[in-house]
Amino acid sequence: MIAVETQELVKTFKRHTVLDRVSLKIHAGKTYGLIGNNGVGKTTLIRCVLGLLKPTSGNISVFGENAYTLSDTLKQKIAVTYDSPMFVPGMSALDNLLYFCMPYAVSKNEVQTRYQQYASTLQLKVTDQRVGEYSLGMRQKLSIIRSLITEPTLLVMDEPFNGLDPTSKLALKKVLKDYQQTTNCTALVSSHDLTNLQELANQYIFLKDGVVAAAGQLNEILGDRVQSDLYKLTIEAGGIQHTCEAIKDIQGIVIVEQRENVITIRYTSHSGSLFQLLSEHRLPVLEIQGVHTGLEDLFALEDY
């Protein structure tokens, strides 16, 4: 079953085209990671899918209905988490949730029970404290609870890891995975936190300059890159600058990233071993470690 489908979607602001003939099929029961640099159209696509922004041309359907004329029944099955969640600041968390759920077919007891359940898992303390006094991380947790409390069929999340500490990110991934497995919910998650996104999603959409550059499962997008040509080189203390300069002149090696005394390179030469090549140039390399290509590597190389 197709949960969301866009056909030749175009969105132009004045003379700037943000989305350029985007055609997608998001299958029900899957978790999709939406990936791309700032300004490539991720948030615009999300707003169009939610019916909040009308496209210049093209069509969008959500579970077979036009995204801009959804039935009230279907609207109640869609939930959203934004990167900067908004609440009534003078009200408590529970009162905010009760207020939000008024249009939904969710009882007060159900709101209270689900709130306490998710708050416990996400380590959000249940108090009468006003939400206006919450930290960013606390508001983000409450936003996630708000999106799940109505038991949506389609969950759209824009930067859900924003403001969360490592422990809370682990809890969030568990909550979302458990919910998806229990309800077969469809999720579209936009995030720059690629490490955590890779642990959450099972399908990916890469946007680049307003077009879909790649879509599918990670192994499908990687293709023959599964056998990685990425390596991490650990360099002797004091030798990092010399090594970086020397590598620039070696054919077949490209520096992808450098952090402290570790250089990530891409080795594309097939004329010999990497170890032999580095030895010939007498570079102060202490360790060579192969890197399996993942979302971060693919995104850093823009190789999709």
C-alpha positions, -999 to 999 in steps of 0.1 A, spaced: 0 0 0 12 35 -8 10 59 21 23 90 4 28 97 -33 40 128 -51 39 131 -89 60 157 -107 59 180 -77 72 215 -83 74 243 -58 87 277 -68 92 308 -47 93 338 -70 119 327 -95 136 301 -72 126 265 -77 129 246 -44 113 213 -56 118 203 -92 96 175 -105 98 154 -73 81 120 -78 81 97 -48 62 67 -34 64 62 4 51 27 12 30 20 43 46 5 73 81 18 65 103 44 82 118 68 56 149 90 63 148 123 44 183 135 39 200 165 23 219 197 30 202 229 43 181 246 16 176 215 -7 138 214 -1 133 189 28 110 211 49 92 224 18 85 188 8 72 180 43 49 211 43 36 201 9 29 165 20 10 179 51 -11 202 29 4 233 46 20 245 14 4 244 -21 28 233 -48 33 253 -80 24 221 -100 21 184 -95 0 161 -73 3 147 -38 -19 119 -23 -19 106 12 -34 71 16 -52 77 -17 -67 110 -9 -57 144 -22 -33 160 4 -52 193 2 -87 179 7 -82 152 33 -111 138 51 -114 146 88 -109 109 96 -76 108 78 -64 141 93 -68 126 127 -44 98 117 -15 122 108 9 136 134 39 159 132 69 168 152 87 200 143 123 210 151 112 240 172 81 227 190 54 252 201 32 249 232 10 271 254 38 284 277 16 291 307 1 256 308 15 223 322 26 194 299 -6 174 306 -28 204 301 -11 211 268 -17 175 257 -53 176 268 -58 209 249 -41 195 218 -62 163 218 -96 180 221 -104 176 183 -92 139 185 -111 108 195 -89 103 225 -103 103 261 -88 122 290 -79 89 307 -61 77 275 -42 110 273 -31 107 309 -21 71 306 -1 75 274 15 106 286 28 89 317 39 59 297 59 78 271 72 103 297 87 75 317 104 60 286 117 93 274 127 103 310 105 134 311 95 141 346 57 144 351 51 176 370 28 207 371 57 228 358 47 253 331 60 243 297 73 278 292 100 269 318 111 238 299 145 234 283 147 227 245 152 190 252 122 188 275 100 205 249 113 182 222 104 151 243 69 166 249 65 172 212 73 136 205 48 125 231 22 148 216 28 133 181 24 97 194 -5 102 219 -31 102 192 -18 69 177 -11 82 142 -9 61 110 14 86 94 41 102 115 61 131 101 92 143 121 114 172 113 147 170 133 133 149 161 168 144 177 172 182 181 181 192 217 182 156 230 212 142 250 227 108 240 206 89 265 174 106 253 183 98 217 185 61 226 152 63 243 136 80 213 148 54 189 134 27 211 100 44 214 97 50 177 108 15 168 84 -1 193 55 21 181 62 13 144 64 -24 150 33 -24 171 11 -3 148 27 -7 114 29 31 113 45 49 83 71 75 93 89 102 74 119 115 94 141 144 83 173 147 102 209 158 100 218 133 127 227 106 102 241 81 127 209 79 147 188 82 115 205 51 101 196 31 132 160 42 129 150 42 92 149 13 67 143 34 36 160 67 25 153 97 3 182 119 -7 173 154 -19 199 175 -38 192 208 -53 154 202 -52 155 168 -69 155 132 -57 191 122 -61 186 87 -47 159 67 -30 155 32 -15 172 9 10 207 18 20 223 -12 3 205 -4 -29 218 31 -29 253 20 -20 254 -6 -47 290 -17 -53 302 8 -26 293 -19 0 330 -29 -3 342 4 10 372 23 -4 372 45 27 400 42 53 409 59 86 446 67 91 459 73 126 489 96 123 519 100 147 517 131 170 530 161 152 528 145 117 493 154 107 501 186 87 529 170 68 508 139 60 479 160 47 501 180 25 518 148 12 486 130 5 473 158 -17 501 150 -42 495 112 -42 474 100 -71 445 78 -61 440 92 -26 415 118 -16 411 133 19 375 131 30 378 143 66 405 152 92 398 152 129 428 157 153 453 130 144 429 108 123 425 113 85 396 96 66 407 90 30 392 75 -1 416 52 -19 406 47 -56 439 33 -70 441 -3 -80 478 -3 -87 489 -17 -53 481 -19 -16 474 13 3 500 2 30 527 -1 3 518 33 -12 520 50 22 552 33 31 568 44 -2 561 80 7 574 74 43 543 89 59 540 86 98 510 64 98 504 43 129 473 24 119 451 19 88 415 9 94 389 1 67 355 19 70 322 4 60 303 30 40 272 43 58 249 73 56 275 97 69 302 85 45 278 86 16 266 121 25 301 134 30 312 122 -4 279 134 -20 282 101 -39 245 94 -45 
